[in-house]
Amino acid sequence: MPDGQTSPNNGESANTDGLITLADAAERLGVSVRTVRRLIGYGYLPGYRIGPRVLRVHRDDVEAAVRRLPGRYDGA
């Protein structure tokens, strides 16, 4: 398959350009690889299987998983 093309996977297509390892995702999030696997399992972070054993996550999904919590300050 030529570079830049995506291959269908159960009706979905995924671009592998932005995929990173679980170790890289864990480092970006400041958590363990085991926690990243849990986030994938719980559905908080989409994972992509490459072959029977390799699991990756998309860089943008990792960044989107981090969200700011509202503070106690109410502006008054």
ROSEDO-112688 format. One record per atom (N, C-alpha, C): residue number from 1; atom name; x, y, z. Coordinates in nm, 4 decimals, always signed. Atoms other than C-alpha are relative to their C-alpha. Last residue first. Example, Ala and Ser with C-alpha at 12.3 -4.5 7.8 and 13.67 -1.06 7.14 Angstrom:
@resi = 2, name = N, px = -0.0820, py = -0.1190, pz = -0.0060
@resi = 2, name = CA, px = +1.3670, py = -0.1060, pz = +0.7140
@resi = 2, name = C, px = -0.0770, py = +0.1090, pz = +0.0730
@resi = 1, name = N, px = +0.0890, py = -0.1190, pz = +0.0000
@resi = 1, name = CA, px = +1.2300, py = -0.4500, pz = +0.7800
@resi = 1, name = C, px = +0.0900, py = +0.1200, pz = +0.0000
REM end
This chain:
@resi = 76, name = N, px = +0.0551, py = -0.1079, pz = -0.0836
@resi = 76, name = CA, px = -1.6955, py = +3.6536, pz = +4.2998
@resi = 76, name = C, px = +0.1056, py = +0.0585, pz = +0.0902
@resi = 75, name = N, px = -0.0081, py = -0.1289, pz = +0.0650
@resi = 75, name = CA, px = -1.5395, py = +3.4553, pz = +4.0104
@resi = 75, name = C, px = -0.0536, py = +0.1156, pz = +0.0853
@resi = 74, name = N, px = +0.1258, py = -0.0267, pz = +0.0721
@resi = 74, name = CA, px = -1.6521, py = +3.1123, pz = +4.1309
@resi = 74, name = C, px = -0.0032, py = +0.1370, pz = -0.0646
@resi = 73, name = N, px = +0.0196, py = -0.1437, pz = +0.0125
@resi = 73, name = CA, px = -1.3102, py = +2.9805, pz = +4.2332
@resi = 73, name = C, px = -0.1240, py = +0.0290, pz = -0.0846
@resi = 72, name = N, px = +0.0982, py = -0.0430, pz = -0.0993
@resi = 72, name = CA, px = -1.3463, py = +2.6159, pz = +4.3257
@resi = 72, name = C, px = -0.0299, py = +0.1493, pz = -0.0097
@resi = 71, name = N, px = -0.0515, py = -0.0336, pz = -0.1322
@resi = 71, name = CA, px = -1.1730, py = +2.5030, pz = +4.0125
@resi = 71, name = C, px = -0.1111, py = +0.0435, pz = +0.0930
@resi = 70, name = N, px = +0.0396, py = -0.1327, pz = -0.0488
@resi = 70, name = CA, px = -1.3208, py = +2.3247, pz = +3.7121
@resi = 70, name = C, px = +0.0530, py = +0.0213, pz = +0.1411
@resi = 69, name = N, px = +0.1135, py = +0.0084, pz = -0.0909
@resi = 69, name = CA, px = -1.1175, py = +2.0273, pz = +3.5956
@resi = 69, name = C, px = -0.0363, py = +0.1404, pz = +0.0486
@resi = 68, name = N, px = -0.0081, py = -0.0833, pz = -0.1184
@resi = 68, name = CA, px = -0.8971, py = +2.0637, pz = +3.2914
@resi = 68, name = C, px = -0.1254, py = -0.0159, pz = +0.0839
@resi = 67, name = N, px = +0.0949, py = -0.1109, pz = -0.0018
@resi = 67, name = CA, px = -0.8908, py = +1.7804, pz = +3.0448
@resi = 67, name = C, px = +0.0086, py = +0.0724, pz = +0.1332
@resi = 66, name = N, px = -0.0306, py = -0.0901, pz = -0.1109
@resi = 66, name = CA, px = -0.6209, py = +1.5374, pz = +2.9427
@resi = 66, name = C, px = -0.0992, py = +0.1150, pz = -0.0061
@resi = 65, name = N, px = +0.0387, py = +0.0699, pz = -0.1232
@resi = 65, name = CA, px = -0.7663, py = +1.2646, pz = +2.7211
@resi = 65, name = C, px = +0.0256, py = +0.0860, pz = +0.1231
@resi = 64, name = N, px = +0.1416, py = -0.0257, pz = -0.0273
@resi = 64, name = CA, px = -0.7524, py = +1.5043, pz = +2.4245
@resi = 64, name = C, px = -0.0460, py = -0.0654, pz = +0.1304
@resi = 63, name = N, px = +0.0137, py = -0.1402, pz = -0.0390
@resi = 63, name = CA, px = -0.3700, py = +1.5044, pz = +2.4310
@resi = 63, name = C, px = -0.1445, py = +0.0321, pz = +0.0376
@resi = 62, name = N, px = -0.0666, py = -0.0130, pz = -0.1298
@resi = 62, name = CA, px = -0.3655, py = +1.1245, pz = +2.4293
@resi = 62, name = C, px = -0.0152, py = +0.1432, pz = +0.0509
@resi = 61, name = N, px = +0.0907, py = +0.0581, pz = -0.0994
@resi = 61, name = CA, px = -0.6224, py = +1.1163, pz = +2.1482
@resi = 61, name = C, px = +0.0585, py = +0.0110, pz = +0.1404
@resi = 60, name = N, px = +0.1079, py = -0.0957, pz = -0.0245
@resi = 60, name = CA, px = -0.4076, py = +1.3567, pz = +1.9423
@resi = 60, name = C, px = -0.0992, py = -0.0508, pz = +0.1045
@resi = 59, name = N, px = -0.0534, py = -0.1137, pz = -0.0752
@resi = 59, name = CA, px = -0.1010, py = +1.1288, pz = +1.9769
@resi = 59, name = C, px = -0.1103, py = +0.1003, pz = +0.0358
@resi = 58, name = N, px = -0.0254, py = -0.1175, pz = +0.0827
@resi = 58, name = CA, px = -0.2956, py = +0.8260, pz = +1.8551
@resi = 58, name = C, px = +0.0408, py = +0.1168, pz = +0.0890
@resi = 57, name = N, px = +0.1028, py = -0.1014, pz = -0.0192
@resi = 57, name = CA, px = -0.2579, py = +0.5095, pz = +2.0576
@resi = 57, name = C, px = +0.0365, py = +0.1199, pz = -0.0872
@resi = 56, name = N, px = -0.0431, py = -0.1396, pz = +0.0056
@resi = 56, name = CA, px = -0.0657, py = +0.1926, pz = +1.9765
@resi = 56, name = C, px = -0.1189, py = +0.0903, pz = +0.0305
@resi = 55, name = N, px = +0.1075, py = -0.0922, pz = -0.0347
@resi = 55, name = CA, px = -0.0970, py = -0.1803, pz = +2.0447
@resi = 55, name = C, px = +0.0573, py = +0.1407, pz = +0.0027
@resi = 54, name = N, px = -0.0411, py = -0.1405, pz = -0.0131
@resi = 54, name = CA, px = +0.1242, py = -0.4448, pz = +1.8855
@resi = 54, name = C, px = -0.1216, py = +0.0888, pz = +0.0223
@resi = 53, name = N, px = -0.0541, py = -0.0366, pz = -0.1308
@resi = 53, name = CA, px = +0.0340, py = -0.8083, pz = +1.9543
@resi = 53, name = C, px = +0.0253, py = +0.1490, pz = +0.0222
@resi = 52, name = N, px = +0.0589, py = +0.0693, pz = -0.1152
@resi = 52, name = CA, px = -0.1788, py = -0.9699, pz = +1.6813
@resi = 52, name = C, px = +0.0456, py = +0.0519, pz = +0.1367
@resi = 51, name = N, px = -0.0352, py = +0.1410, pz = -0.0073
@resi = 51, name = CA, px = -0.1090, py = -0.7209, pz = +1.4035
@resi = 51, name = C, px = -0.0563, py = -0.0618, pz = +0.1268
@resi = 50, name = N, px = -0.0768, py = +0.0209, pz = +0.1221
@resi = 50, name = CA, px = -0.1348, py = -0.3496, pz = +1.4640
@resi = 50, name = C, px = +0.0519, py = -0.1426, pz = +0.0068
@resi = 49, name = N, px = -0.0768, py = +0.1244, pz = +0.0052
@resi = 49, name = CA, px = -0.4088, py = -0.2929, pz = +1.7198
@resi = 49, name = C, px = +0.0684, py = -0.0085, pz = -0.1360
@resi = 48, name = N, px = -0.0040, py = +0.0563, pz = +0.1343
@resi = 48, name = CA, px = -0.5244, py = +0.0657, pz = +1.7684
@resi = 48, name = C, px = +0.0919, py = -0.1214, pz = -0.0011
@resi = 47, name = N, px = -0.1237, py = +0.0686, pz = +0.0344
@resi = 47, name = CA, px = -0.6301, py = +0.2032, pz = +2.1048
@resi = 47, name = C, px = -0.0115, py = -0.0610, pz = -0.1379
@resi = 46, name = N, px = +0.0075, py = +0.1016, pz = +0.1056
@resi = 46, name = CA, px = -0.8954, py = +0.4608, pz = +2.1861
@resi = 46, name = C, px = +0.1370, py = -0.0593, pz = -0.0298
@resi = 45, name = N, px = -0.1028, py = -0.0256, pz = +0.0996
@resi = 45, name = CA, px = -0.8549, py = +0.6313, pz = +2.5256
@resi = 45, name = C, px = -0.0097, py = -0.1076, pz = -0.1078
@resi = 44, name = N, px = -0.0358, py = -0.1415, pz = -0.0088
@resi = 44, name = CA, px = -1.1298, py = +0.6616, pz = +2.7863
@resi = 44, name = C, px = +0.0990, py = +0.0408, pz = -0.1093
@resi = 43, name = N, px = +0.0587, py = -0.0773, pz = +0.1078
@resi = 43, name = CA, px = -1.2818, py = +0.3279, pz = +2.6820
@resi = 43, name = C, px = +0.0286, py = +0.1489, pz = +0.0056
@resi = 42, name = N, px = +0.1204, py = -0.0664, pz = -0.0508
@resi = 42, name = CA, px = -1.2215, py = +0.1453, pz = +3.0101
@resi = 42, name = C, px = -0.0681, py = +0.0861, pz = -0.1056
@resi = 41, name = N, px = +0.1004, py = +0.1007, pz = -0.0367
@resi = 41, name = CA, px = -0.9777, py = -0.0928, pz = +2.8397
@resi = 41, name = C, px = -0.1315, py = +0.0596, pz = +0.0479
@resi = 40, name = N, px = +0.0487, py = +0.0589, pz = +0.1243
@resi = 40, name = CA, px = -0.7860, py = +0.1913, pz = +2.6734
@resi = 40, name = C, px = -0.1123, py = -0.0984, pz = +0.0303
@resi = 39, name = N, px = +0.0766, py = -0.1052, pz = +0.0671
@resi = 39, name = CA, px = -0.7564, py = +0.3803, pz = +3.0018
@resi = 39, name = C, px = -0.0576, py = -0.0499, pz = -0.1319
@resi = 38, name = N, px = +0.1294, py = -0.0098, pz = -0.0685
@resi = 38, name = CA, px = -0.6492, py = +0.0545, pz = +3.1699
@resi = 38, name = C, px = -0.0887, py = +0.1046, pz = -0.0665
@resi = 37, name = N, px = +0.0776, py = +0.1181, pz = +0.0407
@resi = 37, name = CA, px = -0.3742, py = +0.0033, pz = +2.9113
@resi = 37, name = C, px = -0.1383, py = +0.0010, pz = +0.0652
@resi = 36, name = N, px = +0.0429, py = -0.0269, pz = +0.1381
@resi = 36, name = CA, px = -0.2571, py = +0.3607, pz = +2.9744
@resi = 36, name = C, px = -0.0826, py = -0.1175, pz = -0.0512
@resi = 35, name = N, px = +0.1113, py = -0.0939, pz = -0.0084
@resi = 35, name = CA, px = -0.2525, py = +0.2829, pz = +3.3483
@resi = 35, name = C, px = -0.0516, py = +0.0352, pz = -0.1392
@resi = 34, name = N, px = +0.1150, py = +0.0755, pz = -0.0479
@resi = 34, name = CA, px = -0.0347, py = -0.0234, pz = +3.2846
@resi = 34, name = C, px = -0.1245, py = +0.0894, pz = +0.0101
@resi = 33, name = N, px = +0.0543, py = +0.0675, pz = +0.1175
@resi = 33, name = CA, px = +0.2019, py = +0.1895, pz = +3.0786
@resi = 33, name = C, px = -0.1240, py = -0.0803, pz = +0.0399
@resi = 32, name = N, px = -0.0671, py = +0.1225, pz = +0.0425
@resi = 32, name = CA, px = +0.2483, py = +0.4030, pz = +3.3906
@resi = 32, name = C, px = -0.0651, py = -0.0560, pz = -0.1270
@resi = 31, name = N, px = +0.0548, py = +0.1194, pz = -0.0648
@resi = 31, name = CA, px = +0.1407, py = +0.7642, pz = +3.4328
@resi = 31, name = C, px = +0.0776, py = -0.1217, pz = -0.0487
@resi = 30, name = N, px = -0.0585, py = +0.0088, pz = -0.1330
@resi = 30, name = CA, px = +0.2846, py = +1.1081, pz = +3.3574
@resi = 30, name = C, px = -0.0563, py = -0.1151, pz = +0.0803
@resi = 29, name = N, px = +0.1043, py = -0.0148, pz = -0.1016
@resi = 29, name = CA, px = +0.0474, py = +1.1638, pz = +3.0649
@resi = 29, name = C, px = +0.0553, py = -0.0016, pz = +0.1420
@resi = 28, name = N, px = +0.0703, py = -0.1264, pz = +0.0234
@resi = 28, name = CA, px = +0.3210, py = +1.2281, pz = +2.8069
@resi = 28, name = C, px = -0.1030, py = +0.0277, pz = +0.1083
@resi = 27, name = N, px = -0.0922, py = -0.1080, pz = -0.0338
@resi = 27, name = CA, px = +0.5348, py = +0.9472, pz = +2.9544
@resi = 27, name = C, px = -0.0674, py = +0.1361, pz = -0.0163
@resi = 26, name = N, px = -0.0127, py = -0.0019, pz = -0.1458
@resi = 26, name = CA, px = +0.2436, py = +0.7041, pz = +2.9478
@resi = 26, name = C, px = +0.0910, py = +0.1140, pz = +0.0448
@resi = 25, name = N, px = +0.1246, py = -0.0566, pz = -0.0531
@resi = 25, name = CA, px = +0.1696, py = +0.7919, pz = +2.5853
@resi = 25, name = C, px = +0.0072, py = +0.0115, pz = +0.1516
@resi = 24, name = N, px = -0.0019, py = -0.1436, pz = +0.0305
@resi = 24, name = CA, px = +0.5345, py = +0.7317, pz = +2.4905
@resi = 24, name = C, px = -0.1250, py = +0.0682, pz = +0.0557
@resi = 23, name = N, px = -0.1031, py = -0.0602, pz = -0.0862
@resi = 23, name = CA, px = +0.5313, py = +0.3960, pz = +2.6711
@resi = 23, name = C, px = +0.0088, py = +0.1508, pz = -0.0241
@resi = 22, name = N, px = +0.0619, py = -0.0184, pz = -0.1312
@resi = 22, name = CA, px = +0.2027, py = +0.3043, pz = +2.5030
@resi = 22, name = C, px = +0.0991, py = +0.0631, pz = +0.0975
@resi = 21, name = N, px = -0.0015, py = +0.1171, pz = -0.0876
@resi = 21, name = CA, px = +0.3709, py = +0.3595, pz = +2.1694
@resi = 21, name = C, px = -0.0704, py = +0.0316, pz = +0.1319
@resi = 20, name = N, px = -0.1167, py = +0.0052, pz = -0.0874
@resi = 20, name = CA, px = +0.2694, py = +0.6385, pz = +1.9341
@resi = 20, name = C, px = -0.0103, py = -0.1234, pz = +0.0890
@resi = 19, name = N, px = +0.0035, py = +0.1024, pz = -0.1044
@resi = 19, name = CA, px = +0.0347, py = +0.6604, pz = +1.6365
@resi = 19, name = C, px = +0.1305, py = -0.0011, pz = +0.0780
@resi = 18, name = N, px = -0.0019, py = -0.0575, pz = -0.1330
@resi = 18, name = CA, px = +0.0191, py = +0.9918, pz = +1.4520
@resi = 18, name = C, px = -0.0005, py = -0.1015, pz = +0.1118
@resi = 17, name = N, px = -0.1017, py = -0.1035, pz = -0.0164
@resi = 17, name = CA, px = +0.1191, py = +0.8693, pz = +1.1052
@resi = 17, name = C, px = +0.0102, py = +0.0515, pz = +0.1429
@resi = 16, name = N, px = -0.1032, py = +0.0431, pz = -0.0946
@resi = 16, name = CA, px = -0.0800, py = +0.5447, pz = +1.1320
@resi = 16, name = C, px = +0.1060, py = +0.1057, pz = +0.0235
@resi = 15, name = N, px = -0.1261, py = -0.0492, pz = +0.0524
@resi = 15, name = CA, px = -0.3917, py = +0.6928, pz = +0.9744
@resi = 15, name = C, px = +0.1071, py = -0.0310, pz = +0.1029
@resi = 14, name = N, px = -0.0866, py = -0.0676, pz = -0.0967
@resi = 14, name = CA, px = -0.6868, py = +0.4790, pz = +1.0742
@resi = 14, name = C, px = +0.1281, py = +0.0421, pz = -0.0693
@resi = 13, name = N, px = -0.1334, py = -0.0170, pz = +0.0546
@resi = 13, name = CA, px = -0.9782, py = +0.3689, pz = +0.8611
@resi = 13, name = C, px = +0.0806, py = +0.0809, pz = +0.0997
@resi = 12, name = N, px = -0.0675, py = -0.1216, pz = -0.0423
@resi = 12, name = CA, px = -1.2901, py = +0.2213, pz = +1.0105
@resi = 12, name = C, px = +0.1325, py = +0.0092, pz = -0.0722
@resi = 11, name = N, px = +0.0781, py = -0.1166, pz = +0.0352
@resi = 11, name = CA, px = -1.5305, py = -0.0287, pz = +0.8544
@resi = 11, name = C, px = +0.0624, py = +0.1310, pz = +0.0402
@resi = 10, name = N, px = +0.1375, py = +0.0147, pz = -0.0475
@resi = 10, name = CA, px = -1.3798, py = -0.3247, pz = +1.0369
@resi = 10, name = C, px = -0.0828, py = +0.1252, pz = -0.0275
@resi = 9, name = N, px = -0.0058, py = +0.0926, pz = -0.1123
@resi = 9, name = CA, px = -1.0270, py = -0.2035, pz = +0.9684
@resi = 9, name = C, px = -0.1387, py = -0.0066, pz = +0.0605
@resi = 8, name = N, px = +0.1221, py = +0.0176, pz = -0.0780
@resi = 8, name = CA, px = -0.9885, py = -0.0299, pz = +0.6335
@resi = 8, name = C, px = +0.0178, py = -0.1052, pz = +0.1077
@resi = 7, name = N, px = +0.0639, py = +0.1261, pz = +0.0329
@resi = 7, name = CA, px = -0.6351, py = +0.0590, pz = +0.5268
@resi = 7, name = C, px = -0.1239, py = -0.0176, pz = +0.0856
@resi = 6, name = N, px = +0.0442, py = +0.0740, pz = -0.1170
@resi = 6, name = CA, px = -0.5106, py = +0.4123, pz = +0.5198
@resi = 6, name = C, px = -0.0645, py = -0.1286, pz = -0.0453
@resi = 5, name = N, px = +0.1321, py = +0.0596, pz = +0.0108
@resi = 5, name = CA, px = -0.3051, py = +0.5741, pz = +0.2497
@resi = 5, name = C, px = -0.0331, py = -0.0748, pz = +0.1277
@resi = 4, name = N, px = +0.1045, py = -0.0994, pz = -0.0110
@resi = 4, name = CA, px = -0.0192, py = +0.8131, pz = +0.3164
@resi = 4, name = C, px = -0.1403, py = -0.0547, pz = -0.0133
@resi = 3, name = N, px = -0.0038, py = -0.0832, pz = -0.1202
@resi = 3, name = CA, px = +0.2503, py = +0.5789, pz = +0.1876
@resi = 3, name = C, px = -0.1122, py = +0.1022, pz = -0.0015
@resi = 2, name = N, px = -0.0838, py = -0.1195, pz = +0.0041
@resi = 2, name = CA, px = +0.1462, py = +0.3412, pz = -0.0903
@resi = 2, name = C, px = -0.0062, py = +0.0792, pz = +0.1297
@resi = 1, name = N, px = +0.0856, py = -0.1172, pz = +0.0000
@resi = 1, name = CA, px = +0.0000, py = +0.0000, pz = +0.0000
@resi = 1, name = C, px = +0.0902, py = +0.1235, pz = +0.0000
REM end
